């Protein structure tokens, strides 16, 4: 049974299948009865909850408040901002009727044709339109600004090729929507939240990310600039993990949101929006996990330590229980989440395989011989290394070990990403490195036409213009025309 539990497809054989199997076998999520949707299982949701708590605290530390806005958006709202509706039109689910009835011919429940809505409602793909229609009522004067709101919600985007966590029709996220008196304030807000996301990814997810700005083609529909954090998966593809958008005055103008300045002038408000979603769960799996299952950074693991007793008799178990009880209390006093699994309905081998599959960072094992010797067996999930450690002082030892595991997971992912980033100057080299799964830094002439041709021929897109990469002029890798700097190209999920 333990072997069956861990019998995953190898990453080297079929990375996509490995990911799909692991998400299900590790009890993170499963396909729902509704096409394109997922059921997030308790273990998976526990990880998402930790992400939520950390991010929510960070948002509140930066002055944001949580609110909630309607799930259903009048179709006319989406028509007000032309670029925005064009960007989402093909992904929208539309509510047309408000009542069902029994089929008179015995065909079950049918839509009542007499209950058609006067105006169709859109299941929110994102909330800019409904929020800016609301902000019009909230904003009259400079005294009402800034507005710093966030909401935790679900959204619906009709996805043709769903994949658990990465692309589903319905997904969970947070979306911040802020209103400001000046352009500088709004741009600073977007940059600030972009940095909050990057800090969260690297410090808590142990996920190295590249910070940058999207090209005009790739940016959010209706935005003037989109700032992104991009991570690398173990098959060399890019994954957009979070975005912050400087919206300018587009939505304020579309919904007539103006304020009276200190000088008694009427001005349009400046806006931002920003969000991360349950796609972060997919990033976590794809960046760190291995052929044995999940590898979770301790700061996001629902269970950081599991303690498993090995015993033959009830008397032995009673002794181990008594020995371990104060240790569990010590762990919890340190803020370490711990599970003591002394259940007798599963064999130790099954438990080992199960917790390894689920990515528990540290496993402690104590048997009768360990009791006599005053030791424990310690295994760290990131390297699968085992060692025998003295029982006395084990809580402090594990506390430091968890910090080391967190750092090691990050450094491993960073080294992998850096080993697969390359500069190229010829289109032949570009195509070869993209095919091999590299992040390619190459010059681009800045035109959407060239960007589209490269995407058509190689399936690579411009992920961003990185902030921290050297800026030097050159020649476009495709056209040979002048280029201001290199940008990041990659295939992506």
N, C-alpha and C positions, 0 to 999 in steps of 0.2 A: 504493500500500500504506500509506503514511504517513497519507493521508487516511482510509482505511478504519479504521486503528487508532484514530483520534481521533473517528470519526463517532458521537458520543454523542447521544442524545436531549437536548434542551435542558431545563434545570431548569424554566424558565418554561412549557414545554409539558406536561411530565409528570414531576414531581419523583420520584415513586415509581419510574417506569421508568428515569429517569436513574440513580438509586441502584443498582437491580438490574443495569443494564448495566455501570456503572462497576466494581462489585465484581468482576465476571467479567472484563471487558476489561483491568483493571489487574492481573490475576493474583493477586488476594487470596484468592478462594475460588470454589468452584463447587458445584452441587447434587450430592449423593451418590446412589448407586443406592438407598439406604434413604430412604423417604419422610420428609421433615422434617429430614434430616441434611445436613451439608455436609462437603466436603473443603476444608481450609484449605491453600492452596498455599504453596510455600516462601517467596515474597515476603511473603504475608500473615502467615505464621507468624513470619517474621523481625521484623515489627513487634510481634507479640504477645510474642515472646521479649524484646524490649527493655523492654516494659511489665513483664513478669515480673521481670526483673533489678532494675529500679528499685524496684518495689513490694516484692520480696523483701528487698532491702537495708533498706528503710524498716521493714518488719515486724521484722527482726532488730535494728535499731537501737532499737526500742521494746520489746525483750525477748522477742519471740515466737520459738518454735522450730517447725520443720516436722515434721509427722508424716503418717501415712497410715492411713486407716480403710477398712473393706470397702465395696465397690461394692454388695453385696447386703444388704438389711436385712430381717429377719424381719417378717412382716406384723403380728405381735402388738406389736412395738415402736411401730409407728405408731398403734396403738390406745390407747396409754397417755396421750397428750396430746390430748384431744378436739378442741380448737380447731385444733391443728396438723394432725391428720389431715383435718379438714373442709376446711382450706385447700388441701391437696394431693391429695385423693382422686381428683379428676377428671383429674389429670395423671400418674398413676402407671402405669408399665409393670410388669407382674407376671410373674414366672417361676413356672410351675406344674409343669414336668417337667424331668428331668435327663438324658434320653437320647433319641436318635433311632434309627430302624432302617429297613432297606429294606422297601418295600411288597412284600408277597408277590405282589401282582397287577401288579407292574411299574410302579407309579405314582411311582417315585422314593423320596425319603427322607420318612418320616412320623414323627410323634411316637409314641414307644412308650407305649401306655396303661398299661403295667405300671410305668412309671417316674414316677408322679405323686409330687410332694413331699408329705410329711406336713404341712408348713406352707409356704404360698406365700412367695416372696421378692420384695421390691420393689427395682427398680433405683433407686438413690438419687436422689430429687428434691432432697434436701439432707440433711445428715448429723447434725442435732441428736440424733435418737433413738439412732443407733448409737454416737455419741460419748458421750452421757450414760450409756448402758448400760456403756460402758467406764470412764468417770470414776468410776462407783460403786466400781470395784475399785482405783482410784488414790487416792481421797480418804478418809482416815480422821480426820485431825487438822488443826488450823489450820496445822501445820508443812508440810502438803502443798499449801498454797495460797499465792499464786494459781497456777493452771495457765494458761499462755499458749501455745496451740497454733494452728497454721495448717496447712492442707493445700491443695496444688495438685492439682486433680482434674477429672474430668468428671462431669456429672450428666445425668439424663434427665427431661424433663418433656414429656409428650405434647402437642405443639403442633399445633393444628388449622389455623392460618394461618401457615405458616413463612415467614421472610424471612431471607436470609443475614445472619449476625451478630446481627441484632436479635431474632429469635425462631426458634430451631431446637429440635428435639426433644432433641438432645444438644448440649451446649455445654461449653466449658472455663471454669474459674474458679478462684478461691481462696476458701476459706471459713475464717475464723478462729473458734475456739470457746474461750472462756475461762471460768474458774471462779474465784470470789472469795469472801472471807469476809464482806464487807459489801455492802449496797446501794450505798453511796457509791462504793466501789471499782469496782463493776460499771458504774454509770452513767458514772463518769469514764472508764473503759475504752472504752465505746461512743462517747462524745463524742470521745475522743482519736483513735480509728481513723476516725471520720467526718471529722475534720480532716485526717488523713493522706490520705484519698481526695481531699478537696477540693484540697489542696496539690498532689497528683500531677496532677490534672486541669488545674489552672491553670498550673502551672509547666512541666510536661512535654508535656501534650497541647495547650497553648495554648487551653484550653477553659474559658470562664467558666461557673461553676456557682452555683446558688442553694442555700445550705445551710438545711435546715429539718427540721421534724418532721412525720411523716405523721399524717393523721386516723385515728381508730379504724378506720374502714372500710378504709382503704388500707394499714394497717401489716401487717407480717409476721405470719403465722398463728402464734400462741403467744407473741407479744411483748407487753410492756407499752408500749414505745415503739419506733418505727422512725425513725431519722435518715437523711435522704436528701440526695444531691446531684443537682440537676436541671439539665440543659442544654437549650438551644434549637437545633433543627435549622433549616435555611434555609427550610423551608416553615412555620415558626412553631409547630411542635409541640414538646412536651416529651419528653425522653428521660431516664428514670431511669438514672443512670450508676453508682451505688454506694449501698449501704445498710449501716448498722450498727444492730443491734437490742439493746435492753436487754430481756432475757428474764425478769427477775425471778427467782423461784424455781420457775416453772412446771415446767421440765424436771427440776430437782432433786427436786421432790415427786413427779413422775410416775415417776421411776426410783429414788426412795429414796436420793438422794445427800446424806448428812449428814456433818458433821464435829464433832469435839469441840473446843470453844473453849478459850482459856487459862483460863477460869473453870470448866472441866470440865463445860460444858453442851453438849447436843446441838442443833445448828442445821442448817438446810438451807442449801445453797450458793446463791450468786447467780451469774447467768450472762449472757454476751453471745454474739452471733455477728455476723459481718460479712463482706461479700463484694463483689467485682467480677468481671465475666466478660468473655468475648469480645464482649459487647455494646459495650464500649469501642471496638472496631474500627469498629463501625457509627457510633458517635458521632463518631469522628475523621473519617470520610468525610463524614458529613452536615453537620458544622459548617463545614468549611473548603474542600471541593473545589469545582471550578467546571466550566464546560462543556467545558474542555479536558482534564479528568481529575482525578487526585488532587492535593491540595495538602497536603503533610506537614510538620508542624513539625520542624525539624532535629533536635531532641532525641530524636525517635522514628523518624526516617527510617533505614532499613537502609543506604542509600547517601546520604551527605550531599552529595557532590560527584562529578560525572562529568566526565571530561576526554575530549574527542573530537578526534582529529587530522583535518585535511583535507589530502589529498595526491593527487598524480597519479602519482608514481613511487615505486618502492621506496626510492630514494635519499632522497627527501623524507621519507618515513615514518621511515627510519633516523635522520635528523637530529632529527626531532620526538621520536622515542622517547628519544634521548639527552638532549635538552633537558628533557623532562618527568620522567625518572626521579628526579632528586634532589628535584623538587617533590613527587612522590608520597610519597617518604620523609619529607619535611618535614610534609606533611599528617598522615601516620600518627603521627609523633612528637608532634603536637599533639592526638592522639586523634580526628582527623577521619576518618570512613570515606570512602574515595575509590575510584572505579573508573576505570581507564583503558581505554577501549574502542577499541582499534586493530584490531578484527576486520575482515577484508575481505569478509565474506559478507553485509554489510548496508550500504546506502547511508547517507550522513550524514543525509539527510532522514528516513529511517526511524528512525534512532537518535534524532534530535531528538524526533520524535513519540512514540516509545516512552517515553523518559525523562520527557517532559513528562506523558504519561498516567499514569506511575507516581509522579509527584510528587517527583522528585529536587529538593531545594531549590536547588542551584546547578549550572549547566552552564558548563563552560569549553571554548572551541573555539580550537584553534591550527592555522593553515595556514602555507604557505610565506611569505606576505607578513607574517604575524604574527611569524614567526621573524626576518625581516629587520628589522622595526620594533621588536622586543623587547616585543611586546604580546600580550594574549589578549583574546578576546571573552568577556564574563561575562554570563550571563543568570540572573536570580533568578526562581524558579517562582511565588512568591506574587503578583508584579505583572506578570510576563512582560517586565520592562524589561531592555534590553540596554545594555551600555556597553563601551568599549575601555579596558583597564587595563594598566599597565606590568607586565611579567613579574616584574621585581625587586620583592620585597615582596608578591607575590600571596598567599602563604600567610597572612600577617598580615591582609591585606585580606579574604580569604574568611572567616577566623576571625571577624572583626568583623561581616561581612555575615551570617553564619549567626545570630549573636545578634540582629541587627536583624530578620531574617526571622522568627525565633521570636517576638519582641515584636510585630511588625507583624501577624502572624496572630492573636495573642491580642487585640490592640486592635481589629482589624477585627471579630472575632466578638463582642467586648464591645459595641462601638458598635451592631452590628446588633441584639443582644438588647435593649439599652437603648431602642432606637428602637421596639421592638415590645412594650414593657411599658406598661400603662396602668391607671389607677385608674378604676373606674366605680361609679356609685351607683344606676343604674336597670337593671331587668332587660332592657329593650329594648336599651340600650347594651351590656349584657353579652353578649346573644346576637349582636349585630352584630360586636363585637370578636372574639369567639370564632370566628365564621364567617370573619373576615378573617385569622385566624392570629396572634392576639396572646396574650401572657401577660397575664392579667387579674387585678388585685388588687381583690378585692371582699369586702365583709362577708358573713359567714355566721353563722347562728344557732346553730351547733354541733351540730345534730341530724343523725343518719344519714338520717332521712326526707327532709330538705331536700336533703342531698347527693345522694341517690338520684334525686330528682325532677329536679334540675339536670342530672345525668348523662344521664338518660333523654331529656330535652328538647333538650340541646345537645351531647351526647357529650363534654362537658368534665368533668374530674375535679379534685378538690383535689390538687394536686401536693405541697404542703407548707404549713406555717405557717412562713414564713421567719424565721430568727433575727435577721437584720440589718435587717429592715424595721420602720419606726416602728409602735408599738403605740398605737392610739387607738380608743376605742369608737365605735360607729355603729349602723346598722340593716341587717339582712340584706337583701341585694339581691333575694332571692326572696320572703321572708315578711314583711319589715318588722319582724321581732322584734329585740330588742336583740342586739348582737354585740360581743364583746370586742375584736376586731381584724380586719383584712383578712387573707385567705389567698390563696394563688396558685392560680388555676384555669387549665387549658389542656387542649386535646386532646393526646393522647400516642400514642407508638408502644409 
